[in-house]
C-alpha cells in the first residue's frame, strides 16, 4: 500500500489579472468621477450669486462631448469600466452646462 501526497490545489486566479483587469480600472472609474465632479461646487456658488463671474464654462462643453464619445465607444466595445467612468461624467457635465447656460443667457 503506497500513499501519495498531493500538493494543495493552486488557485484559479492570478494576482496580476485581478490587479490590472479589475482593481486599476475600478480606480480609474473613481478618479474619473472625481474629475467630473470637481466644478460642481463652483457652479453651485455661482448659481447662488446669480452670475458666472470669472468662471469659464467652455471646458464643460468639451467634457460633455468627450464623455458622450467615450460612452458610445464603451457601449459598442462592451467595456463596463469605460462606461461606468463616463456615464456619471456625461450626466454631471450636462448639468454643469445647463447651469452655466441658465446664468449666461437668462
N, C-alpha and C positions, 0 to 999 in steps of 0.2 A: 504494500500500500504506500503510494507516494502522495505527498501533499504538495501542492504548488501554491505559492502565494502570488497574488495578483496585486499590482500597484493600484492605488486609488485612481478611479477614472478621472481623466483630465476634463476640466470644464469645457463646454462647447463654445464659450465666448472668449474673446481676446480683448485685453485692455485697450489696445490701440484702436480697435474698432469702436469700442464704447466711447472712448475719449474723442476721437476725431470724427465720428459719424453721428454722435448724439450730444455729447457734452458741449463741444465747441460750437456747433450750430445753435444749440439752445442758448448759450451765452450771447451769440450774435443776435438772436431774437430780442433778448433783454436790452442789449446795448442799442439796437436799432430803435426800440420803443422809447428808450430814454432820449435818444437824439430827436425824435419827432415831437416828444412832449416838452422839450426844453423851452420853447417860446410861449407856452400856454399861459403861464403866469404874467408875462409881459403883456400879452393881448388882453388878458382879464383886467389888468390895471388900466390899460388904455380904454377899454370899454367902460370902466367906471368913471374915467375922466372925460370921456366923450370925444377924445381926439387921439390920432395916431402919434402926434408929436414927432419925435425923431425916429420912431420905429419904422423899419423898412420891410414891407410885406412881400417884396418881389421874390425873395428866396422861397417863400411858401408856395408860390405858383409853380416854381421849378420842382420843388419837392413833391407836389401833387402829381405832376407828370411823371416824375421818377417812380413814385410808388405805384402809379397806375401801370406803367410799363413792366415793372418787376412783378406785380400781381398777375398780369396777363401771362407773363413768361412762366411764373411758378405754377399757374393753373395748367398750362399746356405741358409743362415738364413734369407735373405731378410731384413737385418738391414741397413738402409741408413746411419746412423750415423757412424757406424764402416767402412762402405765402403767409405764414404766421408773423413774419417780421414786417411785412408791408401792408397788410390789411389794416392794422391799427394806425399805421402811418398815413394811409390814404384817408381814413376817417378823420384823423386829427388835422391833417393839412386842409381838408375840405372845410372843417370848422374854422380853422385859422383864416382861410381865405374869405369865408363868409363874414366873419367878424371884421376883418380889415375892410372889406367892401362896404359893410354897414357904416363904418366910421368915415370912409373916404367919400362915399357917394350919397349918403343920406343925411 
